[in-house]
């Protein structure tokens, strides 16, 4: 676990935003200038794979002035927070879970302060991060307590708990304690840490016998020291617990208080042969490191393919190519030939994703129709792409329909999205519709290992078309009970509720095709309620059922539409509220004490693959004004620069219906850069007006001025302000940004970019973002405003450009044929210092051919 507690002297209220969810949390505690974290405990109770966890962290302000304490926690994306509270000097401030819509005002206020973007974000491959801060008076104490639950998944024959340990200081009372209770009995239990030295090895206490297992890690202060005289902590790394259970039968049924859970994981079955098609993106964007890592992974996978398997490679760029015309048996000779094919793969052209997938499906269909593969075998398609379809059939909805129709439930599709340029939502929907799943592959030094690791998960199918059947008249509210494949080392879990809450027996029929059997036929089983109450947290099987049900409803919701989606949403929301889970449909409202009274903040669970912005205009510190236009229907973006002289004023937005205009005045560097062909320019002043409200807002890097008729009000960036007047709402977040909502509901964020005061060239400047551009009328125009209406474009003829990493292409847009370059621009909304890279097609020459007219048409004489 990690929590970061750091100290800042208080100057105004600091807002809090929590993203409360998770199980294997990363907790980092840091002490600065008088803040002592004297206790950190992680208590985990696992009962029948379902884990209930509590982090308790205690700190005291040893200084003589108030301090701001930050609690930073990284949690996995798959788990649900169930409770959070802060206790300050004996007074507890609990969190309350509400429907997201019911917390909408608090949520929008958190967004307006920049906290949803800045404090709640994906922080790792499997984690998301939330932060909470609180003002601690001198000599006061604070206790943070966070609870969360998750069903542990079995992979490669073991259940795993992962805890990131990084206290960044010596903690007097540091302890990790894990209690495991498994009615089937525990066969193995292990714990290890990447930071464990010889001196720390004996501090991990591990015992297990029968149904119970226990692990504790409680290093003393002396054992935590990096050296005898050091004040730094050696606790910095991963702490992992793994275990498995005894299996005398293929399955295990447990019943408690009207609910049951059924675990199915047969062992010692012969492995099915598999028919696997690798559909690989070899478009130009995969060139360089990406294609080399893909080839490395494929070569390692070829080493693991078994001789009874059948396989083939499909490559897609602008064209479709195959290694062989049919599925090929994995003989040593064929594998050698495949290795030669893989080594010569290169990347070029566009992305005909539809063509690649359809060719792979056609080859599988032909293999089955012509009896080229065993009747009892598992057919799998693994597709890898780093981009979005832009040639052939490029409409993602059409691709989804075509693929689903062609597969027709016969094969499993796994979609691997390489990097951040993919439309992850599209990949996920398409995989789920075809009995598979989507997985992100992160561009890093271990990319090849990520690809090989995913293959290892699905490389050993044992059964296909598994169904777990229960008497319909006895069971209600059953979770998913049919599965396309069962893989070696995994586990199938089904939970449900009895019609008669007093029932304590159940007849189960499990069917699945294997190498030498058609089905398992399991007779009636009786499960007794458990007596070891110290290991049980509440109605744990009921909560396990609720967790699994919500998880599956949310998954089904991804591919549903219309009334079906509404019903799934309503069911998942009702269960989330009843069992107090923070899910994508609920928010936790946390009340935080502040000097001027209590403040409420929102904890939301981010959703994978969702992009919350529509159109943004932003700047970067070393260039001219950069515009980036998101085109949702293309799942892509267009960007362009405007190169003009300092002092010029550009019309950005002009809406004659709502009366809103936004203009920006350019500034340059402190002195010209003699080495640059084009001088840098930035927005140094913004004018935002609403003539219907008779309101004008002038923003510079030094001040914010509001004019309402004859009244004038001024602020600086050192102020923290929430102001509502004359249909206008203004929130100033000290030294960060301001959020402005006007009349119709249109909202804008102005970000302050501050540079080093003694920088020889650069000076402070501003960035502008739109939050609710849909509130403006269809008559809106301006350099930015013209793009609030849908825009369509086509990309053709991708080819190498002057920069090997940035290919050129032909763009057809507004009946113009333009030469564009694939590149990246930075979005500074979420990270004002470093920005977030956004892939886009760059239009040269001040957006010529993309914008209406020429860029000088947008030069105006004054700010208003």
C-alpha positions in Angstrom: 0.0 0.0 0.0 1.0 3.4 -0.5 -0.2 6.8 0.7 1.8 9.9 0.3 1.5 12.4 3.1 3.4 15.6 2.5 3.2 19.0 4.1 2.4 22.4 2.8 1.7 25.6 4.8 -1.9 26.5 4.3 -2.8 29.5 2.1 -6.5 29.2 1.4 -8.6 26.0 1.0 -7.1 23.1 -0.9 -9.7 20.9 -2.5 -9.9 17.2 -2.3 -10.8 14.6 -4.8 -10.9 10.9 -4.2 -11.1 8.1 -6.6 -12.1 5.5 -4.2 -11.8 2.0 -5.5 -9.4 -0.9 -5.4 -7.9 -3.8 -3.8 -4.2 -4.3 -4.2 -3.3 -0.7 -3.3 -0.1 1.2 -3.4 0.4 3.2 -0.3 3.2 5.8 0.1 3.6 7.9 3.2 6.0 10.8 3.3 6.8 13.1 6.2 8.0 16.6 5.8 8.7 19.2 8.5 7.0 18.1 11.6 4.4 15.7 10.2 5.0 12.3 11.7 3.2 9.2 10.4 3.5 7.0 13.5 1.3 4.1 12.3 0.5 2.3 9.1 -1.5 -0.9 9.0 -2.8 -2.9 6.1 -5.3 -5.6 7.3 -6.6 -8.1 4.7 -9.1 -10.9 5.3 -9.6 -13.3 2.4 -12.5 -15.7 2.6 -13.2 -18.0 -0.3 -11.2 -15.8 -2.7 -13.1 -12.7 -1.7 -10.9 -10.1 -0.1 -11.9 -7.3 2.4 -9.1 -4.9 3.1 -8.6 -2.0 5.4 -5.8 0.6 5.3 -5.4 2.6 8.5 -2.9 5.4 8.6 -2.3 7.7 11.5 -0.3 11.0 11.6 0.4 13.8 14.0 1.5 17.4 13.4 4.5 17.8 15.6 5.0 21.4 14.3 3.7 24.6 15.7 1.7 25.7 12.6 -1.0 24.1 10.6 0.0 21.7 7.9 -1.7 20.3 4.8 -1.5 16.5 4.7 -1.9 14.7 1.4 -3.1 11.1 1.3 -2.2 9.6 -2.1 -3.3 6.1 -2.9 -2.9 4.0 -6.0 -5.6 1.2 -6.4 -6.3 -1.3 -9.1 -8.9 -0.7 -11.7 -10.9 -3.9 -10.9 -11.8 -3.4 -7.3 -14.5 -1.3 -5.5 -14.0 1.0 -2.5 -16.6 0.4 0.1 -15.7 3.0 2.8 -13.5 6.0 3.5 -13.2 8.2 6.5 -11.0 10.8 8.1 -10.9 11.2 11.9 -9.4 14.5 13.1 -9.0 15.0 16.9 -11.7 12.5 17.6 -14.2 13.8 15.0 -14.9 11.5 12.1 -15.8 12.7 8.6 -17.2 9.7 6.7 -17.8 9.2 3.0 -21.3 8.7 1.6 -21.9 6.7 -1.6 -24.6 8.3 -3.9 -25.8 7.9 -7.4 -23.5 9.9 -9.7 -26.3 12.1 -10.9 -27.3 12.9 -7.3 -23.7 14.1 -6.7 -23.6 16.0 -10.0 -23.1 19.5 -8.6 -20.2 18.4 -6.4 -18.7 16.5 -9.3 -18.8 19.5 -11.6 -17.3 21.6 -8.9 -14.4 19.1 -8.6 -14.0 19.1 -12.4 -14.0 22.9 -12.4 -11.2 22.9 -9.9 -9.2 20.7 -12.2 -9.2 17.8 -9.7 -10.9 15.1 -11.7 -8.3 15.6 -14.4 -5.4 16.2 -12.1 -5.9 14.0 -9.1 -7.9 11.0 -10.4 -6.1 9.3 -13.2 -4.6 6.1 -14.4 -1.2 5.9 -12.7 0.0 2.5 -13.9 -0.9 -0.5 -16.0 -3.4 -1.8 -13.5 -3.9 1.1 -11.2 -5.7 4.4 -10.7 -4.8 7.1 -8.2 -6.7 9.3 -5.9 -5.6 12.0 -3.5 -7.2 13.6 -0.5 -5.8 16.5 1.5 -6.7 17.9 4.9 -5.5 20.8 7.1 -4.0 19.6 10.4 -3.5 22.0 13.2 -0.5 22.1 15.4 -0.4 19.0 17.8 -3.5 17.5 16.1 -3.8 14.0 14.9 -5.5 12.5 11.8 -6.5 8.9 11.0 -7.3 7.9 7.4 -9.2 4.6 7.0 -9.9 3.1 3.6 -11.8 -0.1 2.9 -12.2 -2.0 -0.4 -13.1 -5.4 -1.7 -12.3 -7.6 -4.7 -12.7 -11.1 -5.9 -9.2 -12.6 -6.4 -8.7 -14.1 -9.9 -6.8 -17.4 -10.4 -4.1 -17.4 -13.0 -1.4 -19.9 -13.7 -2.6 -22.0 -10.8 -2.5 -19.4 -8.0 -4.3 -16.5 -6.5 -2.2 -13.4 -6.0 -2.3 -10.4 -3.8 0.1 -7.5 -4.7 0.9 -4.7 -2.4 3.3 -1.8 -3.2 5.3 -0.8 -0.2 6.9 2.6 -0.2 6.5 4.6 3.0 9.5 6.9 2.2 10.2 7.2 5.9 10.6 5.2 9.1 7.3 4.3 10.6 7.2 3.3 14.2 4.2 0.9 13.8 4.3 -0.6 10.3 2.4 -3.8 9.7 0.9 -5.9 6.9 -1.3 -8.7 8.1 -3.2 -11.2 5.8 -5.6 -13.8 7.1 -6.9 -16.4 4.6 -9.8 -18.8 5.1 -10.5 -21.3 2.4 -13.1 -24.1 3.1 -11.4 -26.4 0.6 -8.1 -26.2 2.4 -4.9 -24.4 1.5 -2.2 -26.4 -0.3 0.5 -23.7 -0.7 1.1 -20.2 0.6 4.0 -17.9 -0.2 5.0 -14.3 0.4 7.9 -12.3 -1.0 9.1 -8.8 -1.4 11.4 -7.3 -4.0 12.9 -5.1 -1.2 13.4 -8.0 1.2 17.0 -8.2 2.4 18.6 -11.0 4.4 17.9 -9.0 7.5 14.2 -8.6 6.6 13.7 -12.2 5.5 12.8 -13.4 9.0 10.3 -10.7 9.5 7.9 -12.3 7.1 5.9 -14.7 9.2 4.0 -17.4 7.3 1.8 -20.2 8.6 -0.9 -22.3 7.1 -2.7 -25.5 8.2 -5.9 -26.9 6.9 -8.3 -24.2 6.0 -6.4 -21.2 7.5 -3.4 -19.3 6.4 -1.7 -16.3 8.0 1.0 -13.9 6.9 2.4 -10.9 8.8 5.2 -8.5 8.0 6.1 -6.2 10.9 9.6 -4.8 10.6 11.0 -2.8 13.6 12.4 0.7 13.1 16.0 -0.7 13.1 15.0 -3.3 10.4 13.5 -0.6 8.3 16.7 1.5 8.1 18.7 1.3 4.9 21.8 1.3 7.0 22.5 1.5 10.8 22.9 5.2 10.7 20.5 6.0 7.9 17.1 7.7 8.3 15.9 6.4 4.9 13.7 3.3 4.8 14.6 0.1 2.9 10.9 -0.5 2.4 10.5 0.3 -1.3 9.1 -2.3 -3.7 6.5 -5.0 -4.2 5.1 -7.3 -1.5 3.3 -10.3 -3.1 1.2 -13.1 -1.5 0.3 -16.2 -3.5 -1.7 -19.2 -2.6 -3.8 -22.1 -3.9 -6.5 -24.4 -2.5 -6.9 -28.2 -2.3 -9.0 -29.8 -5.0 -10.3 -33.3 -4.5 -13.1 -32.7 -6.9 -13.4 -30.5 -10.0 -15.5 -28.0 -8.2 -16.6 -26.6 -4.8 -19.9 -25.3 -3.7 -20.4 -23.0 -0.7 -23.7 -21.8 0.8 -24.2 -19.1 3.4 -27.6 -17.4 4.4 -29.4 -17.9 1.1 -26.6 -17.3 -1.3 -24.2 -19.7 -3.0 -20.8 -19.5 -4.8 -19.7 -22.3 -7.1 -16.0 -22.6 -8.0 -15.1 -24.8 -10.9 -11.4 -25.6 -11.7 -10.8 -29.2 -12.8 -7.2 -30.5 -12.8 -5.2 -33.1 -14.7 -7.3 -32.8 -17.8 -5.6 -33.3 -21.2 -5.0 -30.1 -23.1 -7.1 -29.4 -26.1 -5.2 -28.5 -29.3 -5.8 -24.9 -30.4 -6.3 -23.2 -33.7 -4.8 -19.7 -33.4 -4.8 -16.8 -35.8 -2.4 -13.9 -35.1 -3.8 -10.8 -36.8 -1.1 -8.1 -36.6 -1.1 -4.4 -37.5 1.9 -3.6 -39.7 0.9 -0.1 -40.6 3.4 2.8 -40.7 2.7 3.8 -37.1 4.1 0.4 -35.9 7.5 1.2 -37.5 10.6 1.2 -35.3 10.6 -0.2 -31.8 7.0 -1.3 -31.9 7.3 -3.7 -34.8 10.6 -5.0 -33.5 9.1 -5.8 -30.1 6.1 -7.5 -31.8 8.4 -9.7 -33.8 10.4 -10.5 -30.7 7.2 -11.6 -28.9 6.0 -13.7 -31.9 9.3 -15.5 -32.1 9.1 -16.4 -28.4 5.4 -17.5 -28.8 6.4 -19.8 -31.7 8.8 -21.5 -29.3 5.8 -22.3 -27.1 3.3 -23.5 -29.7 2.7 -27.2 -29.3 2.9 -29.7 -32.2 -0.8 -30.5 -32.0 -1.7 -26.8 -32.6 -2.6 -25.1 -35.9 -1.7 -21.5 -36.6 -1.3 -18.7 -39.1 -0.3 -15.1 -39.4 -2.4 -12.3 -41.0 -0.7 -8.9 -41.5 -2.7 -5.7 -42.2 -1.6 -2.3 -43.3 -3.1 -0.7 -46.5 -3.2 -4.2 -47.9 -3.8 -7.7 -46.3 -1.2 -10.4 -46.5 -1.1 -13.9 -45.0 1.7 -16.3 -44.2 -0.3 -19.3 -45.5 -3.6 -19.6 -47.2 -4.9 -22.1 -44.6 -4.2 -23.0 -41.0 -0.9 -24.9 -40.7 0.0 -27.6 -38.2 2.8 -26.6 -35.8 5.4 -29.2 -37.0 9.1 -28.3 -36.4 9.5 -27.6 -40.1 6.5 -25.3 -40.3 7.6 -23.5 -37.1 11.1 -22.8 -38.6 9.4 -21.4 -41.8 7.2 -19.2 -39.6 10.2 -17.8 -37.8 11.7 -16.8 -41.1 8.4 -15.1 -42.0 8.2 -13.2 -38.7 11.8 -11.9 -39.0 11.1 -10.3 -42.3 7.9 -8.4 -41.2 8.1 -4.7 -41.8 5.8 -1.7 -41.1 4.3 0.7 -43.7 1.0 2.0 -45.0 -2.4 2.6 -43.5 -4.6 0.5 -41.1 -7.1 -1.9 -42.8 -8.1 -3.5 -39.5 -11.4 -4.8 -40.9 -9.7 -6.5 -43.8 -7.2 -8.3 -41.5 -9.9 -9.6 -39.1 -12.2 -10.8 -41.8 -9.3 -12.7 -43.6 -8.5 -14.4 -40.3 -12.1 -15.4 -39.7 -12.4 -16.7 -43.3 -9.4 -18.9 -42.8 -10.8 -20.3 -39.5 -14.2 -20.9 -41.2 -12.6 -22.8 -44.0 -10.4 -24.9 -41.7 -13.5 -26.1 -39.8 -15.7 -26.6 -42.9 -12.9 -28.7 -44.6 -12.1 -30.6 -41.4 -8.5 -29.5 -41.4 -8.5 -29.1 -37.6 -9.7 -31.5 -34.9 -13.4 -31.3 -34.1 -12.6 -30.9 -30.4 -10.2 -27.9 -30.5 -10.2 -24.3 -29.3 -10.2 -21.6 -32.0 -8.8 -18.3 -31.0 -8.1 -15.0 -32.8 -5.5 -12.6 -31.3 -5.5 -9.2 -32.9 -2.9 -6.5 -32.2 -3.1 -2.9 -33.3 -1.6 0.4 -32.3 -4.1 2.7 -34.2 -7.5 3.1 -35.6 -9.0 1.8 -38.9 -8.5 4.4 -41.7 -8.6 2.5 -45.0 -11.1 0.0 -46.3 -14.1 -0.2 -43.9 -13.2 2.4 -41.3 -16.5 2.9 -39.5 -16.1 1.1 -36.2 -19.8 0.2 -35.9 -19.8 -1.4 -39.3 -16.6 -3.4 -38.4 -18.2 -4.6 -35.1 -21.3 -5.8 -36.9 -19.4 -7.5 -39.6 -17.0 -9.3 -37.3 -19.8 -10.5 -34.9 -21.8 -11.8 -37.9 -18.8 -13.6 -39.3 -17.6 -15.2 -36.0 -21.2 -16.1 -35.1 -20.2 -17.3 -31.6 -17.8 -20.0 -32.8 -14.5 -18.5 -31.9 -13.0 -16.2 -29.3 -11.5 -12.8 -30.2 -8.9 -11.2 -28.1 -8.0 -7.6 -29.0 -4.7 -6.1 -27.8 -4.4 -2.3 -28.0 -0.8 -1.1 -28.3 -0.2 2.3 -26.9 -2.5 5.3 -26.4 -3.5 5.8 -30.1 -6.1 3.0 -30.2 -9.8 3.4 -29.7 -9.9 1.1 -26.7 -13.7 1.3 -26.4 -14.1 -0.1 -29.9 -11.6 -2.9 -29.2 -13.3 -3.8 -26.0 -16.8 -3.9 -27.4 -15.8 -6.0 -30.3 -13.9 -8.5 -28.1 -16.8 -8.8 -25.6 -19.3 -9.4 -28.4 -17.2 -12.4 -29.4 -16.5 -14.1 -26.0 -13.1 -12.5 -25.5 -11.6 -9.5 -23.9 -9.4 -6.5 -24.7 -6.1 -5.7 -23.1 -3.8 -2.7 -23.3 -0.2 -3.3 -24.2 2.0 -0.5 -22.9 4.9 0.8 -25.0 7.9 0.0 -22.8 11.1 -2.0 -22.5 9.0 -5.1 -21.6 6.4 -4.9 -24.4 7.5 -8.2 -25.8 7.0 -9.8 -22.3 3.5 -8.3 -22.1 2.5 -9.8 -25.4 4.0 -13.2 -24.5 2.4 -13.1 -21.0 -1.1 -12.6 -22.5 -0.5 -15.5 -24.9 0.5 -17.7 -21.9 -2.8 -17.0 -20.3 -4.8 -18.4 -23.2 -2.3 -20.9 -24.5 -3.6 -24.0 -22.7 -7.4 -24.5 -23.2 -8.8 -27.5 -21.4 -12.5 -27.3 -22.1 -14.7 -25.5 -24.6 -18.4 -24.4 -24.3 -18.6 -24.9 -20.5 -22.1 -24.5 -19.0 -22.9 -24.7 -15.3 -26.6 -25.5 -14.9 -28.8 -25.1 -11.7 -32.5 -25.9 -11.0 -34.4 -22.8 -12.4 -37.1 -23.1 -9.7 -34.6 -22.9 -6.9 -32.3 -20.1 -8.1 -32.8 -16.4 -8.8 -30.3 -13.7 -9.8 -27.6 -16.0 -11.2 -24.3 -14.6 -12.5 -22.9 -15.7 -15.9 -22.9 -19.4 -16.1 -21.7 -20.2 -19.6 -18.1 -19.8 -20.8 -16.5 -20.3 -24.2 -13.2 -21.7 -22.8 -11.7 -22.9 -19.6 -7.9 -22.5 -19.5 -5.4 -24.4 -17.4 -4.6 -22.7 -14.1 -7.7 -20.5 -14.1 -11.1 -20.9 -12.4 -14.7 -20.4 -13.3 -16.8 -18.7 -10.6 -20.7 -18.6 -10.6 -22.8 -17.1 -7.7 -26.5 -16.8 -7.1 -29.3 -16.4 -4.7 -31.8 -19.1 -3.5 -35.5 -18.6 -3.8 -35.7 -20.2 -0.4 -33.2 -18.5 1.8 -33.1 -21.5 4.1 -31.9 -23.9 1.4 -28.5 -25.5 2.1 -28.1 -27.9 -0.8 -28.0 -27.6 -4.5 -27.9 -30.0 -7.5 -25.4 -28.8 -10.1 -24.9 -30.0 -13.7 -21.6 -28.9 -15.4 -21.1 -29.6 -19.1 -18.1 -28.9 -21.3 -16.3 -30.5 -24.2 -12.8 -31.8 -23.6 -10.4 -34.1 -25.4 -12.0 -37.3 -24.2 -15.3 -36.3 -22.6 -18.6 -34.6 -23.5 -19.6 -33.4 -20.0 -19.2 -33.6 -16.3 -22.3 -34.7 -14.4 -22.1 -33.6 -10.8 -24.6 -34.9 -8.3 -26.3 -33.1 -5.5 -24.0 -31.3 -3.1 -24.6 -30.1 0.4 -22.7 -27.1 1.9 -22.7 -26.3 5.6 -22.4 -22.8 7.0 -19.0 -22.0 8.3 -18.2 -21.7 12.0 -14.9 -19.8 11.9 -16.5 -16.5 12.3 -13.3 -14.6 13.0 -12.3 -15.1 9.4 -15.6 -14.0 8.0 -16.5 -10.3 7.3 -20.2 -9.9 7.2 -22.3 -11.7 4.6 -19.3 -12.4 2.5 -20.9 -14.7 -0.1 -23.7 -12.3 -0.6 -21.2 -9.5 -1.1 -19.2 -11.7 -3.5 -22.4 -12.3 -5.5 -23.1 -8.6 -5.5 -19.5 -7.8 -6.6 -19.5 -10.3 -9.4 -23.0 -9.3 -10.6 -22.1 -5.6 -10.8 -18.9 -6.4 -12.6 -20.7 -8.5 -15.2 -23.6 -6.0 -15.6 -21.1 -3.2 -16.3 -19.4 -5.4 -18.8 -22.6 -6.3 -20.6 -23.5 -2.6 -20.6 -20.5 -1.9 -22.8 -22.0 -3.6 -25.8 -25.7 -2.9 -25.0 -27.8 -0.1 -26.5 -31.2 1.5 -25.9 -33.6 0.0 -23.4 -31.3 -3.0 -22.7 -28.5 -0.6 -21.7 -30.9 1.4 -19.5 -32.0 -1.8 -17.7 -28.5 -3.0 -17.1 -27.5 0.4 -15.8 -30.5 0.5 -13.4 -29.6 -3.0 -12.0 -25.9 -2.2 -11.6 -26.7 1.1 -9.9 -29.2 -0.4 -7.5 -26.7 -3.0 -6.4 -23.9 -0.5 -6.1 -26.0 1.7 -3.8 -27.3 -1.2 -1.7 -23.9 -2.8 -1.1 -22.0 0.6 -1.0 -19.6 0.0 -3.8 -18.0 2.9 -5.6 -18.5 1.9 -9.3 -18.6 3.9 -12.5 -22.3 4.6 -11.7 -21.8 5.9 -8.2 -19.8 8.6 -6.4 -18.5 8.9 -2.9 -19.1 12.3 -1.3 -16.5 13.1 1.3 -16.9 16.0 3.7 -13.6 17.7 4.5 -13.2 20.3 7.3 -11.7 23.6 6.2 -11.1 26.9 8.0 -14.2 28.5 6.4 -16.5 25.5 7.0 -16.8 22.0 5.7 -16.3 21.3 2.0 -17.7 18.4 0.0 -15.7 16.6 -2.7 -16.4 13.7 -5.0 -14.7 10.3 -5.5 -15.4 8.8 -8.9 -14.1 5.7 -10.6 -12.6 6.5 -14.0 -13.6 4.3 -17.0 -11.1 2.7 -19.3 -11.0 4.1 -22.8 -13.3 7.1 -22.3 -12.0 10.5 -23.5 -13.9 13.3 -21.7 -13.0 16.2 -24.0 -14.5 17.1 -27.3 -12.5 20.0 -28.5 -9.6 21.7 -26.9 -7.3 24.7 -27.7 -4.0 24.7 -25.9 -0.5 26.0 -25.9 2.8 24.6 -25.2 5.7 26.4 -23.6 8.1 26.2 -26.6 5.8 26.9 -29.6 3.1 28.9 -31.2 -0.6 28.6 -30.4 -1.5 24.9 -31.0 -5.0 23.9 -31.8 -6.1 20.3 -31.4 -9.5 19.2 -32.7 -10.9 15.8 -31.6 -13.0 14.1 -34.2 -15.1 11.5 -32.3 -16.6 9.7 -35.3 -13.0 9.1 -36.6 -11.6 8.4 -33.1 -8.8 10.7 -34.2 -7.6 14.3 -34.0 -6.4 17.1 -36.2 -4.0 19.8 -35.1 -2.6 23.0 -36.5 -0.5 26.1 -35.5 -1.1 29.8 -36.1 2.2 31.6 -36.5 1.6 35.4 -36.0 3.4 38.3 -34.5 3.1 39.4 -30.8 0.3 41.9 -30.3 -2.0 40.3 -32.9 -5.5 39.5 -31.6 -7.3 36.4 -32.9 -11.0 35.6 -32.8 -11.3 32.1 -31.3 -15.0 31.8 -30.7 -18.0 33.9 -31.9 -21.6 32.8 -31.3 -24.2 35.3 -32.4 -27.0 33.3 -30.8 -25.7 33.0 -27.3 -23.7 36.3 -27.5 -20.5 34.6 -26.5 -17.1 35.7 -28.0 -13.6 34.6 -27.1 -10.6 36.5 -28.4 -6.9 36.0 -27.6 -3.9 38.4 -27.8 -0.5 37.0 -28.7 2.7 37.7 -26.8 6.2 36.6 -27.7 9.4 35.7 -26.0 11.2 38.3 -23.9 13.7 38.7 -26.8 13.8 37.2 -30.3 15.5 33.8 -30.6 18.1 34.4 -33.4 18.4 30.6 -34.0 14.7 30.1 -34.8 13.2 30.6 -38.2 9.8 31.2 -36.7 9.5 33.1 -33.4 7.5 31.6 -30.5 4.2 33.2 -29.6 1.7 32.5 -26.9 -1.6 33.7 -25.7 -0.9 36.4 -23.1 -4.4 37.8 -22.8 -7.8 36.4 -23.3 -11.1 38.3 -23.6 -14.3 36.3 -22.9 -17.6 38.2 -23.3 -21.3 37.5 -23.3 -23.2 40.5 -24.7 -26.6 39.2 -23.6 -25.4 39.2 -20.0 -23.3 42.4 -20.5 -20.3 40.6 -19.0 -16.7 40.8 -20.0 -13.8 38.8 -18.5 -10.2 39.8 -19.2 -7.5 37.3 -18.2 -3.8 37.8 -18.2 -1.0 35.8 -16.4 -1.1 38.4 -13.7 -4.8 39.2 -13.2 -8.5 38.4 -13.8 -10.9 41.3 -14.3 -14.8 41.1 -14.6 -16.8 43.9 -16.0 -20.5 43.8 -15.5 -22.0 47.0 -16.9 -20.4 49.8 -15.0 -19.1 47.5 -12.2 -15.6 46.2 -12.3 -14.1 43.5 -10.1 -10.5 42.4 -10.0 -8.6 39.3 -8.8 -5.1 37.9 -9.0 -3.9 34.3 -9.5 -3.1 34.2 -5.8 -6.8 34.3 -5.0 -9.1 31.3 -4.4 -12.5 32.5 -5.5 -16.0 31.1 -6.2 -18.2 33.9 -7.6 -21.8 33.8 -8.9 -23.4 36.9 -10.4 -25.5 37.9 -13.4 -25.8 34.4 -14.9 -22.0 33.9 -14.6 -20.1 31.4 -12.4 -16.4 32.0 -11.9 -14.1 29.7 -9.9 -10.4 30.6 -9.5 -8.1 27.9 -8.3 -5.1 29.6 -6.9 -2.1 29.7 -9.3 -3.6 26.9 -11.4 -6.7 27.7 -13.5 -10.0 29.3 -13.6 -13.4 27.9 -14.7 -16.0 30.1 -16.3 -19.7 29.1 -17.0 -21.9 31.6 -18.8 -25.6 31.9 -19.4 -26.3 29.0 -21.9 -24.1 26.6 -19.9 -21.1 26.9 -22.1 -18.0 26.5 -19.9 -14.3 27.3 -20.4 -11.1 26.6 -18.5 -8.2 28.9 -18.6 -4.9 27.4 -17.5 -2.1 29.5 -16.1 1.4 28.4 -17.4 4.1 29.9 -15.2 7.7 29.6 -16.2 10.9 30.4 -14.3 11.0 34.1 -13.7 14.6 34.4 -14.7 14.2 32.4 -17.9 16.1 34.2 -20.6 13.4 33.8 -23.2 10.0 32.5 -22.1 7.3 34.3 -20.0 4.1 33.2 -18.4 1.2 32.5 -20.7 -2.4 31.1 -20.9 -4.2 28.0 -22.3 -7.9 27.8 -23.1 -10.0 24.7 -23.0 -13.7 24.2 -23.7 -15.8 22.0 -21.4 -19.3 22.2 -22.8 -19.0 23.3 -26.4 -22.3 21.6 -27.2 -24.1 24.5 -25.4 -23.1 26.9 -28.2 -25.2 27.3 -31.3 -24.7 25.9 -34.8 -23.8 29.4 -36.0 -20.7 29.4 -33.8 -17.5 30.3 -35.8 -14.0 31.5 -35.1 -10.6 29.8 -35.4 -11.8 27.3 -32.7 -15.6 27.7 -32.9 -16.0 26.5 -36.4 -14.9 23.1 -35.3 -17.7 22.7 -32.7 -19.7 21.3 -35.6 -18.9 17.8 -36.9 -16.0 17.6 -39.4 -15.1 14.6 -41.6 -11.8 13.7 -43.3 -10.1 10.9 -45.0 -6.5 9.8 -44.7 -4.8 8.3 -47.8 -1.3 7.3 -49.0 0.6 7.2 -45.7 4.3 7.3 -46.5 7.6 8.1 -44.8 8.2 11.8 -44.1 11.3 13.8 -43.3 11.1 12.5 -39.7 11.1 8.6 -39.7 8.9 8.6 -36.6 6.3 11.0 -38.2 4.9 9.7 -41.5 3.3 12.0 -44.0 -0.1 11.4 -45.6 -2.8 12.9 -47.8 -5.8 14.3 -46.1 -9.1 14.9 -47.9 -11.0 17.5 -45.9 -13.6 20.2 -46.9 -13.0 19.1 -50.6 -9.3 20.0 -50.2 -6.3 17.7 -50.6 -3.7 18.5 -48.0 -0.3 17.0 -47.1 -0.4 16.3 -43.3 2.1 14.8 -40.8 1.4 12.3 -38.0 2.6 13.7 -34.8 1.9 14.5 -31.2 0.7 17.7 -29.4 0.4 18.2 -25.7 -2.8 18.7 -23.7 -1.9 20.6 -20.6 -5.3 20.4 -18.9 -4.4 17.4 -16.7 -0.7 18.2 -16.2 0.1 21.9 -16.6 3.8 21.2 -16.2 4.5 18.3 -18.5 1.3 17.9 -20.5 -0.2 14.7 -21.9 0.7 13.6 -25.5 -2.2 13.5 -27.9 -1.7 11.9 -31.3 -3.0 13.9 -34.3 -2.7 14.7 -38.0 -0.8 18.0 -38.3 -2.0 20.5 -40.9 0.7 22.8 -42.1 0.7 26.5 -43.2 -1.5 27.9 -40.5 -4.2 25.4 -41.0 -4.6 26.3 -44.7 -7.3 24.2 -46.3 -8.7 23.1 -42.9 -9.9 26.4 -41.5 -12.5 28.4 -43.4 -10.7 31.1 -45.4 -7.1 32.0 -44.3 -5.8 32.6 -40.8 -5.5 36.4 -41.2 -9.3 36.5 -41.6 -9.5 35.9 -37.9 -7.4 38.8 -36.8 -9.5 41.4 -35.0 -8.7 44.9 -33.8 -9.5 44.7 -30.1 -10.0 42.1 -27.3 -13.8 42.9 -27.2 
